[in-house]
Amino acid sequence: IPTEIGHLTQLRSLDLSHNSLSGTLPDKSWNNLRQLHTLDVSHNSLTGSLPSSWKMPYLEYLKLNDNLWTGWMPDPLYGSFL
């Protein structure tokens, strides 16, 4: 997943589902996505965990299913993005 997506500071919705993506989600490079409301990375081969450094206060819809997640996921999930 390109870290350059983090430069799209006004992005409100990002759907990367069903793209055969592998690897981990970008960490701090996505912190500029503060306007993001929807993120769908389902149906890929992503690994690791959600970056604890993400700051996405408007995130309302997060779809993560059907990946290869390992490690830590925030609990409650929404609390980590405020």
Secondary structure, 3 states (H helix, E strand, C coil): CCHHHHHCCCCCEEECCCCCCEECCCCHHHCCCCCCCEEECCCCEECCCCCCCCCCCCCCEEECCCCCCCCCCCCCHHHHHC
